[in-house]
Amino acid sequence: MYLGYRQIQGGPIDSQLLTASASYAMSPKWIATFGTAYDIAERQDRGQSLTITGIRSDFMVSVGFSVDSSKGNVGIGFMIEPFLGKRDASSNQLSPLLRPRTQ
């Protein structure tokens, strides 16, 4: 889970964005992540996203969908992220989800 706050001020932009996301390991090879953002300064929803990530031995493949109803935007994203260097518990943000499960 992630909760964040970002403030941008300058020129015509005054944004105080509250963001949150949660990832769920559906299986050892698949992770789903849902995210949302809300602009506190303008009291407006800034959108939601859903990403599905497939974990392979040498890379991760992600496909995502996002909606920003305040601007009428929708988006689709695709990403391939290779694992570079030693792959261990400290190698990336998703590392707790990537560790083998012990029984």
N, C-alpha and C positions, 0 to 999 in steps of 0.2 A: 504494500500500500504506500501511496505517496500523497502528501498534502503540501502545496506550495503557494507562495504569495509573490507576485512580481508587480512593482510599481514603475511606471514610465511617465515622466513629465518632461515636456519640452515642446515649444511651438504649439501647434494645435492638438497635440496628443496629451491626454491626461487619462491614464489607464491604471487601475488597481485591480489586477487579475488574481483571482483565487482559483487554483487548479487542484484537481484530485484525480488519482487513478488507482486502479486495483488490478493486479494480475492473478490469474488462477491457473494452476497446472492441471489441465484436464487429463493428462497422461504424461509419462516420462518424455514424450516426444512432441507434445502440443501444449501451448500456453495461450490463453485468451486474456486480453487486456482491455478494460473499459476506462475511458477518461472523460472528464467534464471540466468546463471552465465557466466562470461567472465573473463579470466585470462589476466590482463593488462600486466604483465611482459613478458609472452610468446606470447601475441597477438593471443590468441586462445579461441574459444568458448568452454566452459566447460559443456554445457548441459542445457536442459530444463526439466521441470516437470509439470505435471497436476495432481491435487488431487481433488477428490470429497468427501465431508464430509456430512454425514447424522447426524442430531442432534436429539437425543432421550431424554426422560425425565431424565434418569440417566447416560447416556454415549453418546459419539460420536463415529461413525464408519467412518474410512477413507480408501479409496482405491486410490492408486496413480500409476502413470506411469512416468518413467524418461528415458531420452536418453542422452548419452554423446558421441557425434560423434567423438570427438578427440581420444577416446580410443576404440570406437566401442562397447560400453556397453549400454545395455538396462536393465531396472529393473521394477519390479512390487512390490508394498508394500501394506500391509494391517495392520491397527492399530485399536484397541479398546481402547478408553480413557475414564475411568469413571470420573464422577464429584464427587470430594471428598470435604466434608465440605459444607459451605454455598455457594450457587450459586447466585452471584450478579454481578454488573457491574465491579467489580475489581477482579473477580475470575480467569480470564484467558485472553490470548491474543485475542481471538475471541469475547470477551464480547460485543464490539459494534455491531457485527453482530448477536449476540444471544438475544439482548434486544427485547422485544415485540414492535411492531410498534404501534405508536399512530396515531389516525386519527383525 
